[in-house]
Amino acid sequence: MSYSIQTALIPTPQGDETGYETGYKTADLQIQQDKIAAIGSGLPPVGCCIDARDKLLLPGFVNAHTHSSEMWQRGLIPPLPLELWLAELYDFAPLDPEQIYLSALGTAVETLLSGGTTVVDHLVLIPGREAETIAAAVRAYREVGIRAYVAPLVQDEPFGANLPALSKSEDLPAPAMSTAAVLDLLQDAVQRFHDPAAGINIVVAPTGIQLCSDPLFEGGAALSDAHHLCRHMHLLETKAQKILSQEKYGCSAVAHLKRLGFLNQRTSLAHCVWLDDPDIQILAETGATVVHNPLSNLRLGSGIAPVLKYRRAGVNLAFGCDGSASNDSQDLLEAIKIGSILHNTTDFEYRHWITPRESVEMAALGGATGLNAADQFGSLTVGKQADLVLYDLTNLSLLPRTDPIGLLVLGRPTQAVDSAWVNGRQVVAQGQVCTIDVPQLRQELFERSAWQNPRQSSMRQAMEARYREVMGLEV
């Protein structure tokens, strides 16, 4: 279907004397098939005409790191550091593929209604039902119509190996899946579900150095090369992981991943909180992307990623919400705001701070670049796929009129998304997702859940003393 988005406000590269970009112009944009066909003033109407007066048109953002199934535990896990938080999460993870389907629907809807048109779902798999888990998430994303990079979270080492000084213990249980079984699972997922033309991409996504062997990274890289797949993983999210990497490799995790050949322009790395300057240089040299997840890093006390250093070094950056049990939402605009202004406290040189325009570019083009797709989407460019979002500038949270992008990034927009298109298909109209029955989704999420009392996690209890010892805390 074709669309004419008429008299929208779009940003221009005009800037003031400080370099702070403030320019806008009114223009029409034509969508034909799945592409942006033309941008200009007074274009002849084609197809369905959209009145975009007093609306801001931007490229869709990328929610570049999340875990959809965490939605079932949001608001529930108490304040804990990552390693203990994970124990709670996995002790009570959903075990029904229908829950995976519903939480993926919810993740997609929340992402769309906060400006995202692409989601990278580092999908936690149900043990013994891994293929069903992937199928459930893929079904949800196809129905909603969001562009999805489904990244099955895999490991070939047992959970207890994620703490320093436990990684070589002979008392650890055997891993749930062997390296060969994990790689076979990924190969099967590629054959069954990888369909970029339909907006579904399978990603090679080992969870991280703390629970993955070298053969898994090497086999994953080979699979990625064979099918031209993106790669995704957590990297040095916490201080404990930094300690573990030295214990496990005798060097930094970044240097080790470079030696294994896992880092390239198709690799995106979630968190990257505990990197040193030589690590940052390696990321710049290899073209890997850092996905900044500020809210979960604050929620779990992991630290503040050196984002301003990454920018100065030329490392590509994107934003992620992370999962709904560590954020605890999928409000991409909130992640962009916090991920932008948080770093003003880390550098007195205010000329290094991130402007609202730069934040938008990181969220859109930075996200596309991290998926090796900057030539396909991420900017308002003729010939690119039409992944677009219209924001209603008459919304109370975006008034009074000042700088539209400044209001969007630095303010607290609520229900500001008017329309959205993914791959040329309209998926949000008049502020509502129009591809699925959202009231029915809300009802199912309500009926399948219950108000909960505090829980007792046996896994957390088993790990807590050791974690406190590792971190130098009183036991």
C-alpha positions as CSV (number, residue, x, y, z in Angstrom):
1,M,0.0,0.0,0.0
2,S,1.2,3.6,-0.7
3,Y,1.0,6.5,1.6
4,S,1.5,10.3,1.4
5,I,2.5,11.8,4.7
6,Q,1.7,15.4,4.1
7,T,3.1,18.6,5.7
8,A,5.1,16.8,8.5
9,L,7.8,18.6,10.5
10,I,11.1,17.0,9.9
11,P,14.6,17.9,11.2
12,T,17.2,19.6,9.0
13,P,20.9,19.8,9.6
14,Q,20.8,23.5,10.2
15,G,22.6,24.5,13.5
16,D,23.3,27.5,15.6
17,E,26.7,29.0,16.4
18,T,27.4,26.3,19.1
19,G,26.8,23.5,16.6
20,Y,23.5,22.6,18.4
21,E,21.2,21.6,15.5
22,T,17.8,23.2,15.7
23,G,16.4,23.5,12.2
24,Y,13.2,22.0,10.9
25,K,11.2,22.2,7.7
26,T,7.7,21.2,6.6
27,A,7.7,18.5,4.0
28,D,5.8,15.6,2.4
29,L,7.0,12.0,2.4
30,Q,5.8,9.3,0.1
31,I,5.8,5.6,0.9
32,Q,5.5,3.2,-2.0
33,Q,5.6,-0.5,-1.4
34,D,8.0,-0.8,1.5
35,K,10.3,2.1,0.7
36,I,10.6,5.9,1.2
37,A,9.9,7.0,-2.4
38,A,10.2,10.7,-2.1
39,I,10.7,13.6,0.3
40,G,9.8,17.2,-0.6
41,S,7.4,20.0,-0.6
42,G,4.1,19.8,-2.4
43,L,4.5,16.3,-3.6
44,P,1.5,14.8,-5.6
45,P,-0.5,12.6,-3.4
46,V,-0.3,8.8,-3.8
47,G,-2.3,6.2,-2.0
48,C,-3.6,6.9,1.5
49,C,-3.1,10.5,2.5
50,I,-2.0,11.2,6.1
51,D,-2.5,14.7,7.5
52,A,0.7,15.3,9.4
53,R,0.2,19.0,10.3
54,D,1.7,19.7,13.8
55,K,3.3,16.3,13.8
56,L,7.1,15.4,14.0
57,L,8.3,12.7,11.6
58,L,11.3,10.7,12.6
59,P,12.9,7.4,11.6
60,G,11.8,4.6,13.9
61,F,14.1,3.8,16.8
62,V,15.7,0.4,17.6
63,N,15.1,-1.2,21.0
64,A,18.5,-2.8,20.6
65,H,18.5,-5.1,23.7
66,T,15.7,-6.6,25.7
67,H,14.4,-9.9,27.0
68,S,10.7,-10.1,26.3
69,S,9.8,-13.0,28.7
70,E,10.9,-10.9,31.7
71,M,7.6,-9.1,31.5
72,W,6.1,-11.8,33.7
73,Q,8.3,-10.7,36.6
74,R,8.4,-6.9,36.2
75,G,8.1,-4.9,39.4
76,L,8.6,-8.1,41.4
77,I,12.3,-8.7,41.9
78,P,13.8,-6.7,44.9
79,P,16.8,-4.4,44.6
80,L,19.7,-6.9,43.9
81,P,22.9,-6.9,41.9
82,L,22.8,-8.7,38.6
83,E,24.2,-12.1,39.7
84,L,21.6,-12.5,42.5
85,W,18.9,-10.9,40.5
86,L,19.5,-13.5,37.8
87,A,19.1,-16.3,40.4
88,E,15.7,-14.9,41.3
89,L,14.7,-14.5,37.6
90,Y,15.6,-18.0,36.6
91,D,14.1,-19.6,39.6
92,F,10.7,-18.3,38.6
93,A,11.0,-18.0,34.8
94,P,7.8,-18.7,32.7
95,L,7.7,-22.3,31.4
96,D,4.7,-22.0,29.0
97,P,5.3,-21.0,25.4
98,E,2.0,-19.2,25.4
99,Q,3.4,-16.9,28.0
100,I,6.4,-16.3,25.7
101,Y,4.0,-15.3,22.9
102,L,2.0,-12.9,25.1
103,S,5.1,-11.2,26.6
104,A,6.6,-10.8,23.1
105,L,3.3,-9.1,22.0
106,G,3.5,-6.8,25.0
107,T,7.1,-6.0,24.4
108,A,6.4,-5.1,20.8
109,V,3.4,-2.9,21.6
110,E,5.3,-1.0,24.3
111,T,8.2,-0.5,22.0
112,L,6.0,0.8,19.1
113,L,4.2,3.2,21.4
114,S,7.5,4.7,22.6
115,G,8.9,5.3,19.1
116,G,10.6,2.0,18.3
117,T,10.0,0.1,15.1
118,T,12.7,-2.6,15.6
119,V,13.3,-4.8,18.6
120,V,16.3,-7.1,19.5
121,D,14.9,-9.8,21.7
122,H,17.7,-11.7,23.6
123,L,15.2,-14.4,24.1
124,V,15.4,-16.5,27.3
125,L,14.6,-20.1,26.3
126,I,12.4,-22.6,28.2
127,P,14.6,-25.6,29.0
128,G,13.6,-28.6,26.9
129,R,11.2,-26.5,24.8
130,E,13.8,-24.2,23.1
131,A,12.4,-24.4,19.6
132,E,8.8,-23.8,20.9
133,T,10.0,-20.7,22.7
134,I,11.6,-19.3,19.5
135,A,8.4,-20.1,17.5
136,A,6.2,-18.4,20.0
137,A,8.2,-15.1,19.9
138,V,8.4,-15.2,16.1
139,R,4.6,-15.7,15.9
140,A,4.0,-12.7,18.1
141,Y,6.4,-10.4,16.2
142,R,4.9,-11.4,12.9
143,E,1.4,-10.6,14.1
144,V,2.3,-7.2,15.5
145,G,4.4,-6.3,12.5
146,I,7.4,-4.9,14.3
147,R,10.8,-5.6,12.8
148,A,12.3,-8.2,15.0
149,Y,15.8,-9.6,15.6
150,V,15.1,-12.8,17.6
151,A,18.3,-13.6,19.4
152,P,18.0,-17.0,21.3
153,L,20.0,-16.6,24.5
154,V,22.3,-19.6,24.6
155,Q,25.0,-21.0,26.9
156,D,27.0,-24.2,27.3
157,E,28.2,-23.8,30.8
158,P,26.2,-24.2,34.1
159,F,24.8,-21.2,35.9
160,G,27.1,-21.3,38.8
161,A,30.1,-20.7,36.6
162,N,29.1,-17.0,36.3
163,L,30.9,-16.1,39.6
164,P,34.6,-15.8,40.0
165,A,36.4,-18.6,41.8
166,L,33.4,-20.9,41.0
167,S,34.3,-21.2,37.3
168,K,36.7,-24.1,37.9
169,S,34.8,-25.9,40.6
170,E,34.3,-29.6,40.1
171,D,31.0,-29.4,42.0
172,L,29.1,-27.6,39.3
173,P,26.4,-29.5,37.5
174,A,26.7,-30.4,33.9
175,P,25.3,-27.8,31.5
176,A,21.8,-28.3,30.2
177,M,23.0,-28.3,26.6
178,S,26.3,-29.2,25.0
179,T,28.1,-26.9,22.6
180,A,27.1,-29.1,19.7
181,A,23.5,-29.1,20.8
182,V,23.4,-25.3,21.1
183,L,24.8,-24.8,17.6
184,D,22.4,-27.4,16.2
185,L,19.5,-25.5,17.8
186,L,20.7,-22.2,16.3
187,Q,21.1,-23.8,12.9
188,D,17.6,-25.2,13.1
189,A,16.2,-21.7,14.1
190,V,17.9,-20.2,11.1
191,Q,16.4,-22.7,8.7
192,R,12.9,-22.4,10.2
193,F,12.5,-18.8,11.1
194,H,15.2,-16.5,9.5
195,D,13.2,-14.4,7.0
196,P,14.6,-10.8,6.7
197,A,12.3,-9.9,3.9
198,A,9.4,-10.5,6.3
199,G,11.1,-8.6,9.1
200,I,12.2,-11.6,11.1
201,N,15.9,-12.1,11.7
202,I,17.6,-14.8,13.8
203,V,20.7,-13.6,15.7
204,V,23.6,-15.6,17.1
205,A,23.4,-14.6,20.7
206,P,25.6,-16.4,23.4
207,T,24.6,-14.9,26.8
208,G,28.2,-13.8,27.6
209,I,31.7,-14.8,28.6
210,Q,30.5,-15.8,32.0
211,L,28.5,-18.8,30.8
212,C,29.9,-19.6,27.3
213,S,32.9,-21.6,26.1
214,D,35.4,-20.6,23.5
215,P,34.0,-23.3,21.1
216,L,30.5,-21.8,21.4
217,F,31.8,-18.3,20.5
218,E,33.8,-19.8,17.6
219,G,31.0,-22.0,16.3
220,G,28.6,-19.1,16.7
221,A,30.9,-16.8,14.6
222,A,31.1,-19.5,11.9
223,L,27.3,-19.8,11.8
224,S,27.0,-16.1,11.6
225,D,29.4,-15.9,8.7
226,A,27.8,-18.7,6.9
227,H,24.3,-17.1,7.0
228,H,25.3,-13.4,7.3
229,L,23.7,-13.2,10.7
230,C,24.1,-10.5,13.3
231,R,25.8,-11.4,16.6
232,H,24.7,-10.2,20.1
233,M,25.8,-10.8,23.7
234,H,26.1,-9.2,27.1
235,L,29.6,-7.9,27.8
236,L,31.2,-6.9,31.1
237,E,27.9,-5.7,32.6
238,T,29.3,-6.0,36.2
239,K,32.5,-5.8,38.2
240,A,32.1,-9.5,39.0
241,Q,32.2,-10.3,35.2
242,K,35.4,-8.2,34.9
243,I,37.0,-10.2,37.7
244,L,35.8,-13.4,36.1
245,S,37.2,-12.6,32.7
246,Q,40.7,-12.1,34.2
247,E,40.4,-15.4,36.1
248,K,39.1,-17.3,33.0
249,Y,41.3,-15.8,30.3
250,G,44.2,-14.0,32.0
251,C,43.3,-10.9,29.9
252,S,40.3,-8.7,29.2
253,A,37.2,-10.3,27.8
254,V,37.3,-7.8,24.9
255,A,40.8,-8.8,23.9
256,H,39.8,-12.5,24.2
257,L,36.7,-12.1,22.0
258,K,38.8,-10.3,19.4
259,R,41.2,-13.3,19.3
260,L,38.2,-15.6,18.9
261,G,37.0,-13.6,15.9
262,F,33.7,-12.7,17.5
263,L,33.9,-8.9,17.1
264,N,33.0,-7.3,13.8
265,Q,30.5,-4.8,12.3
266,R,27.6,-7.3,12.8
267,T,28.3,-7.6,16.5
268,S,26.3,-5.7,19.1
269,L,27.3,-5.8,22.8
270,A,24.9,-5.0,25.6
271,H,26.0,-3.0,28.6
272,C,29.8,-2.7,28.3
273,V,30.0,-1.0,31.7
274,W,33.4,-2.2,32.9
275,L,35.7,-1.7,29.8
276,D,39.2,-0.1,29.9
277,D,40.6,2.3,27.4
278,P,42.4,-0.5,25.4
279,D,39.1,-2.4,25.3
280,I,37.4,0.7,23.9
281,Q,40.0,1.0,21.2
282,I,39.4,-2.7,20.2
283,L,35.7,-2.0,19.8
284,A,36.4,1.0,17.6
285,E,38.9,-1.0,15.4
286,T,36.5,-4.0,15.0
287,G,33.4,-1.9,14.3
288,A,31.4,-3.5,17.1
289,T,28.4,-1.6,18.6
290,V,27.7,-0.9,22.2
291,V,24.1,-1.1,23.3
292,H,23.5,1.3,26.2
293,N,21.0,0.1,28.8
294,P,21.1,2.8,31.4
295,L,18.0,1.9,33.4
296,S,18.9,-1.7,34.1
297,N,22.5,-0.7,34.9
298,L,21.1,1.7,37.5
299,R,18.4,-0.7,38.8
300,L,20.9,-3.5,39.3
301,G,23.8,-1.2,40.6
302,S,26.0,-2.4,37.7
303,G,27.6,1.0,37.1
304,I,27.6,3.7,34.5
305,A,28.9,2.8,31.0
306,P,31.6,5.2,29.7
307,V,29.4,6.3,26.9
308,L,31.1,9.7,26.3
309,K,34.4,7.8,26.0
310,Y,32.9,5.5,23.4
311,R,31.6,8.5,21.4
312,R,35.0,10.2,21.4
313,A,36.7,6.9,20.3
314,G,34.3,6.5,17.4
315,V,32.4,3.5,18.7
316,N,28.9,3.1,17.4
317,L,26.2,3.3,20.1
318,A,22.5,2.3,20.3
319,F,19.9,2.3,23.1
320,G,18.1,-0.7,24.7
321,C,15.4,-1.0,27.3
322,D,16.8,-4.3,28.6
323,G,14.2,-6.7,30.0
324,S,11.1,-5.7,31.9
325,A,12.2,-7.2,35.1
326,S,15.4,-5.1,35.3
327,N,14.0,-1.8,33.9
328,D,11.0,-2.4,34.6
329,S,9.3,-1.3,31.3
330,Q,9.8,-1.1,27.6
331,D,9.5,2.7,27.3
332,L,12.3,3.4,24.8
333,L,11.9,7.2,25.1
334,E,12.6,6.9,28.9
335,A,15.8,4.8,28.1
336,I,16.9,7.4,25.6
337,K,16.4,10.3,28.0
338,I,18.2,8.7,31.0
339,G,20.9,7.3,28.7
340,S,21.6,10.8,27.4
341,I,21.6,13.0,30.4
342,L,23.1,10.5,32.9
343,H,26.5,11.1,31.5
344,N,26.5,14.8,32.2
345,T,27.6,13.8,35.7
346,T,30.7,12.0,34.3
347,D,32.4,14.8,32.4
348,F,32.6,18.5,33.3
349,E,33.4,19.2,29.6
350,Y,29.8,20.0,28.6
351,R,30.8,20.1,24.9
352,H,31.1,16.3,25.2
353,W,27.5,15.9,26.4
354,I,24.9,14.3,24.2
355,T,22.4,16.6,22.5
356,P,18.8,15.6,21.8
357,R,19.5,15.4,18.1
358,E,22.5,13.1,18.8
359,S,20.3,10.9,21.0
360,V,17.8,10.5,18.2
361,E,20.5,9.6,15.8
362,M,21.9,7.0,18.2
363,A,18.4,5.5,18.7
364,A,17.6,5.2,15.0
365,L,20.8,5.1,12.8
366,G,23.0,3.9,15.6
367,G,20.6,1.0,16.2
368,A,20.4,0.2,12.5
369,T,24.2,0.3,12.3
370,G,24.5,-2.2,15.1
371,L,22.4,-4.6,13.1
372,N,24.5,-4.0,9.9
373,A,21.4,-2.4,8.4
374,A,22.3,1.3,8.2
375,D,21.8,1.1,4.4
376,Q,18.3,-0.3,4.9
377,F,16.7,1.8,7.7
378,G,17.5,4.3,10.4
379,S,17.1,7.7,8.7
380,L,14.7,9.7,6.5
381,T,16.4,8.8,3.3
382,V,14.8,8.1,-0.1
383,G,15.3,4.4,-1.0
384,K,15.4,3.2,2.6
385,Q,12.8,1.0,4.1
386,A,9.9,3.0,5.5
387,D,10.3,2.5,9.2
388,L,8.8,5.8,10.4
389,V,7.1,7.4,13.4
390,L,4.9,10.4,13.7
391,Y,4.7,12.3,17.0
392,D,1.7,14.5,17.9
393,L,3.1,17.9,18.8
394,T,-0.3,19.0,20.2
395,N,0.0,16.4,22.9
396,L,0.0,18.1,26.3
397,S,3.4,16.5,27.3
398,L,5.0,18.2,24.2
399,L,3.6,21.7,24.9
400,P,4.2,24.6,24.9
401,R,6.0,24.7,21.5
402,T,9.7,25.0,21.8
403,D,12.2,22.5,20.2
404,P,10.2,19.3,19.2
405,I,13.2,16.9,19.5
406,G,14.3,18.6,22.7
407,L,10.7,18.1,24.1
408,L,10.7,14.5,22.9
409,V,14.1,13.5,24.4
410,L,14.4,15.7,27.5
411,G,10.7,15.8,28.4
412,R,8.4,13.1,29.6
413,P,6.2,12.3,26.5
414,T,3.1,10.3,27.2
415,Q,1.0,8.8,24.5
416,A,2.8,11.0,22.0
417,V,3.1,8.5,19.1
418,D,0.4,9.1,16.6
419,S,1.4,6.8,13.8
420,A,4.1,4.3,12.9
421,W,5.1,2.3,9.8
422,V,7.4,-0.7,9.6
423,N,8.6,-1.8,6.2
424,G,6.0,0.4,4.7
425,R,3.1,-1.1,6.6
426,Q,1.1,1.1,9.0
427,V,1.2,-0.6,12.5
428,V,0.1,2.4,14.6
429,A,-2.8,4.7,13.7
430,Q,-4.2,7.5,15.8
431,G,-2.2,6.4,18.8
432,Q,-3.3,2.8,18.7
433,V,-1.6,-0.4,17.5
434,C,-3.8,-1.5,14.7
435,T,-2.4,-5.0,13.9
436,I,-3.6,-6.9,17.0
437,D,-6.3,-6.6,19.6
438,V,-4.5,-4.8,22.4
439,P,-7.5,-4.8,24.8
440,Q,-7.6,-8.6,24.5
441,L,-3.8,-8.8,25.1
442,R,-4.3,-6.7,28.3
443,Q,-7.0,-9.0,29.4
444,E,-4.9,-12.1,28.9
445,L,-1.9,-10.7,30.7
446,F,-4.2,-9.8,33.6
447,E,-5.9,-13.2,33.8
448,R,-2.7,-15.2,33.5
449,S,-1.0,-13.3,36.3
450,A,-1.7,-12.6,40.0
451,W,-0.7,-10.2,42.7
452,Q,2.3,-11.8,44.4
453,N,3.9,-11.8,47.8
454,P,7.7,-11.9,48.3
455,R,9.2,-15.2,47.1
456,Q,12.1,-17.3,48.4
457,S,14.6,-18.1,45.7
458,S,16.7,-21.2,46.5
459,M,19.2,-20.4,43.8
460,R,19.8,-16.9,45.3
461,Q,20.2,-18.3,48.8
462,A,22.8,-20.8,47.5
463,M,24.8,-18.1,45.8
464,E,24.6,-15.1,48.1
465,A,27.4,-15.9,50.5
466,R,29.8,-16.6,47.7
467,Y,28.8,-13.4,45.8
468,R,29.4,-11.3,48.9
469,E,32.8,-12.9,49.4
470,V,33.8,-12.2,45.7
471,M,32.7,-8.6,46.0
472,G,34.5,-8.0,49.3
473,L,31.3,-7.6,51.3
474,E,30.7,-8.7,54.8
475,V,29.4,-12.3,54.8
